[in-house]
Amino acid sequence: MGTSRWIALFAALAVSVVQVAAQTSAGSCVSLSSANRLGAIALGGGATLLGQKSFARPLEENGTGAAAGWIVGPPSPTAGTVELGVFAQYTRFDKNAGVACVRPNNAWGFGGRLGVFLNRAWELEADATVAQAERAIAGGDIDYRSIALRINRNFWGAPLGAPSSFLVGVGGVQTSYDDDRDWGISGLAGVRWAVQERFAVRLDGVADYMPDDKNLNFAARLGASLLLGRLAGDVVAPEPLPVPAPQPAAPPPPMRPPPVSPAPPAAIVVDTSAITAPIYFDFDKSDIRPDAAVTLDRKIPWLQANPGMRIRIEGNADNRGSDEYNLALGQRRVAAARHYLADRRIDAGRFDLVSYGEERPVCSETPMTEACNQLNRRDDFRIVTVGGDGRIRTP
């Protein structure tokens, strides 16, 4: 999907969130119809995203040839990835909130966020919120604003599975009631659910504590985020196979035998089978099995001992299902292996990912047996470069 279409989609969602927040914050309380409009926009946007093939990959055909739904891969931000988002917010104000004798009623508002990932787990995020609330005692409106800066910890794959992350954050916040400002501590807990690799929906809860006024405000947020910049482990095209050079003609035999020279010392041969050993998968699955986890764990000390080594992970499938299905299945399998190693502190940028689908079987029988299909459902590991002085060091 092109960049211009992403920007148009994100702008449309931002306008929808701002319109709903502005409509619902104008009165003294939130009407049921306003809440329904927010739910309709959120559900309608999600249905539109899931209904377009440009936002999600079709789940490949199973053995019966029937499509099973839609799947989305987990985002993999790296250092420098930017998260840009908008949200609608409902704030429950503490009885001590606001200036003296002027406590605001609970109110809807809207805001925006800007985050920068320091690595896959940690993110520095700033957000700003505006709302117009009715004074609980004196009547009239009061303008409420907040600006916060937090450090967030992301836990990928929990609690809703691989396409989601649970995040918690803590930092500082400045709140403003008309012209009265105060500083405090802010905490956040939420869930980021990936609708597409670069587009996500966020549901957050926020608590802001002002120690001077001893008030604690709570807020609930629903919004959308767009990830900009490089994501780790983007799939690359397979490298072309080298064309063998023509062999020169054999020289004529010598007239006399050459003098015998001492044999050169034998080259030291390093067994790299622990690095290149394949892993295997169940039918129509990309989950890492226990036996595959053992094989991947054996690779970790070798990769740590050779920090300059790059590996190409090649995904393969058996011949059941369409070509497009098996290419996408192989892609999910190599991504699963990369995430397993990245979660164990191996830099995800050291791996090139490629899917061959059913094009490179290692076993062919007529008729095909399950044992033969099992050998074809695999990830292969190829050493692309060694790095350093070109020598492979043992752990």
C-alpha positions, 0 to 999 in steps of 0.5 A: 500500500502506497504512502499517500493512501496511508496518510489519507487513511490516517487523516480520515481517522484523525478527523473522525476522532476529533469530530466525535470528541468535539461533539461530546465535550460541548455539553455538561454530560455525555449523551448516549448517542455521542458514545454510540457515534464513537463506537460506530466510527471505531467499529466501522474503521476496523471493518473497513481495514479488515475488508480491504486486501491492501491492509491485511494479508489473506490467510492462505488456503488450507488443504481443502482449498478454502480461505480461513480468514485474515491474518496480520504479522506483528510489528517489529520497531527498531531504534528510531521508529516513530509512533504517531497517533490520535485518540479520544479521551474520557476524563474522570476528574477528582473532587480536588481537581481544578482551581478553588471551588471550581471543580470540573465535571467529567468530560470528553476530549481529544489529543495526539501522541508522538513516540520514538522507540529506543529499541523494540521494548522501550519507547519515549512518548509525549502526548497532549490532551484538550477538553472543555468541561462544565464547572460542577458548582459555578456553572459555565465552561472550563478549558482543561489541557494536559501535556505528558512525557513518559517512558513506556515498556512494551511487552510484545505478544501479550495479552492478545497474541502475536499481533499485539503488545501490552504497554506500561509507562510512567513520567511527568505531566502538566495539567491546566484548568484555564490559566491555573497550571500544576505539575504531577506524576502520570502513569499509563497502561494499555494495549496496542493491537496491530491491524496491519504491520504499520497501523494499530489501534490503542486502548489506554488507561491513564492516571495523573496525580497532582501532589500539591492539590492531592488530586488523582484524575483517571482517563480512558483513551481509544485511538489509532497509531501509525508506525513510521520508519524502519521495522526490523527484519523486513523481508528481502528478495532472494539473492540471485544464484551466482553464475559459474565461470567457464572452466579453462581448458586443461593445460598439456601434461608436463614433459617431466614431473615437477619437483615434489614440494612439501604439502601445505598444512591442512586447513582447520575445518569448523563444523557449522552444522549447529548454525545451519541445522534446519527447523521443522513445522507442523502442517499449516503452522508457523509456531515454534515447536519444542524440538525447533526451540532446542535447535534454535537454542543451539545456534545462540552461542555460535551467533554470540561468538561471531557477532559479525555473522549474517544469516539468511533464513529460508522458509519452505512449505509442502505442496499442499495449498496454492503457490501464493498461500505457501509463499506467505506461509514460508514468510511467517515461518522465517519471521517466527524464527527471527522473533525467537532469536531476537527475544533472546538478545540476538540482533534481528538486523543480522537476519535476511528473510526469504520465502520459497514456498513449495519451490525447493522440496528436499523430499519427493515421493509418489504418492507423497507421505506425511514423513516426506511432507514433514521434511519439506515444512522447514526453515533453512539457515545459510551463512551469508557473511562471517565478518571480521577476519573471515574465521568462524569461532567456536563458542 
